[in-house]
């Protein structure tokens, strides 16, 4: 991931959290575990972060399933690599 794309993703998550500060719970879907850890550190206990690709799986062999699509539709924000 390029540095500019990384900064854009983090900035978007941060701005989204600031805008949703009064809302109940934030739901974020990420593509890989490092983005999940980063998003979770930012939102702390104000929401949940789901990852599409498990830590032991390869992103190169990943196939999107209907439940993954549902995770995207129900997420308030996404962070993809």
N, C-alpha and C positions, 0 to 999 in steps of 0.2 A: 504494500500500500504506500502510495506517495505521501509525503509530509503534508502537502496541501489538502489532500483528501482526508487525511487523519484529522487535521485541524478543523476542517469543515464539519466532519462528523461530531467531534467533541463540542464544537461551538453550537451546533444544532441541538444536541442533547441538553447542554447547559441552558440555552435560551428557552427551550421547551419546558424545562423544569421551572425556570423563573416565571414563565407565563402561567403555568399550571399550579402555582404554589398554593392556591386556595382549593384546588380540586381534591377529590378523595384519594385516588390511587393512580399512579402512572404505570402503564404497561409498555415495556420496550422489548422488541425482538431483535436479536443480533445474529450475525452469521457465524461468528467463531468465538471461542472461549475468551481470548484476550479482550475483545470488545465487550463481552459480557461483564468481565471483571471491572473494566473501566467504567462502564455505565452504572454498575451496581455501586461502585465507590462514589459516584457523583450523586445518585438519587438516594443513597443510604436506605432508610426504612420507609421512604415515601412511595414505594411501588415494587413491582416485580420485573425481573429481566429474564427472558427466555432465550436460549441459544438453539439455532437450527441444527448445527453440526456438533456432535458430542466431541469431547476432548480426544478420545481414542480413535475417532473416525477421520478419514482424509477428506479434505474439501474437494479434491479432484475427483473422487468417486461418489460424491453426494448426489442424490436424486430427490427432487422436491416431491413431497407427498401431499394429498389433500389436507391432512391435518396441519402441515407446514403452511399451506396457503391460508388456512383458517387463522393460524397464529399471526400472519401478516395482516389479515383483515381486521382482527380484533386489537392489534397493537396501536397504541397512541403514537409511537415513534419506532423507527427502525434504524439500525446501524449496520451497514454492510461493508464488507471488504471487497 
